[in-house]
Amino acid sequence: MEGLGLKLENLREKAGYTQKQMSYKLGYSENTFGKYERENMNPSLETLVKIADIFQVSLDYLLRDEEPTLVKDCRSMQEILNLLEKAGLKKQTLLNVNNWSLLSNEDLKELYDQFNWKVEQAAKKED
């Protein structure tokens, strides 16, 4: 499982846990998670499931080189929701499929074009 150690380290640091804390969360001695990160020892399937649950990632993400597209899309959508919430837009009517189904193809294209224009304007401000 080459590369798993680095993923585990990144996930742990992002979550703010120490190796010792992760080892205890998994029910092991304080050095176990460090061994997983250094790839001196491979976690069992049961342990991988626990790790995936703790970090709220899929087993696929832990075991493969790349995240599946659907998982990437879900993460991106969560980041967008976080940005909307930070901007004070807590009601997520923007993501309600019933609202979108009321719009014509022309309306959707207009929104698409407006959004792209706004992004271009914001990018110009940063330059």
N, C-alpha and C positions, 0 to 999 in steps of 0.2 A: 504494500500500500504506500508506494513512494509518493511523497508530497502531502500525506495526511498530517504529518507532524506540524508542518508549517500552517496548514489550515486550522488545526486545533489551537495552535498558539495565537493566531490572528483572531479567531473567534473568542478565545478566553480573554485576551487583552481588550478586545472591543466591548466585551460584557463586564469588564472590570474585576475579574476573578484572579486569584493567585493560583499557581499550580496546586498548592496545598489545599485550597478551598475546593477546587475541582475534584481532587482525589477524594476528599471527604464527601462531597455531594454524590459521588459515584459509589461510596461505601468501601473505599480502598485506603491503603496506607498513604501517608502524605507524599510519597515520592512517585506514586504510580502514574499520575497524569504527566509528570515531567518525562517519564520513560516513553509515553506515547508521543509526546512532542518531539523528543530526540529520535524517535523511531527505533528505540532499543527494544521495544515491546509493542506488539499489535493488540489493540482492544478486541475483545470478543464481539460477536454480533449483538449480543444482549447489551453490552456496554456501549456500542456504537448507537444503538437505539436510544439509550439514556442520554448520551451526548447530544444527539440530534434533537431530542425533546428539550433539553436544557437550553440549547442555543436557538431553538425554533428554526432548524434547517432540515432539509430532507436527507435521507441516507444517500440518495443519489448525489447530492452535493458533496457529502463527506468522502464518498468513495470514487467519484469520477474526477477527471481533470478539470472539467468545466461544469458550470451550473446549467441545468436544462433551461431552455428558452422560457418555458412557462414560469419557472421559479424566478428567473431574471425579471420577467415582466411583472410578476407579483411584487417583487422588491421595488421595482421602479414605481409601480402604482402606490405603494406604501410611502415612498419618498415624496411623491406628488401630494398625497393626502396630508403628509406632515407639513409640507410647504403651505398648502391651503389653510391648514389650521393655524399655522404661525401668522398668516396674513389676516387672521380673524374670520375666515370663511369656514365656520364649523358645520353649517348645514350643507351636506354633500348632495345637493340637488343636481350639481354638475355631473355626478356619476350615476344618477338615476336613469336607467334605460328607458323607462316610460316617458321621461321628458324628451329624450333624444328621438324616440319613435314618433313624436308629434311633429318633428321638423321635416321639411321637404328636402330633397336633394340639393336644391338651390340654397336653402338655409344652411345646410351642413357645409357646403362648399364655402359659403360666405364666412361662417365661423372659422373654418380651417384657414382660409386666406387671412382673416383678421388676426388670428393667433400667430401665424407665421410672420406677419408684418410686425406685430408687437415684439416678438422675439428678436427680429432683426434690429428694431429700434433700440432695444435693451442692449444688444451686443455692441452697437455703435457707441452707446454711452460709455461702455467699459473700455473701449479703445482709446 
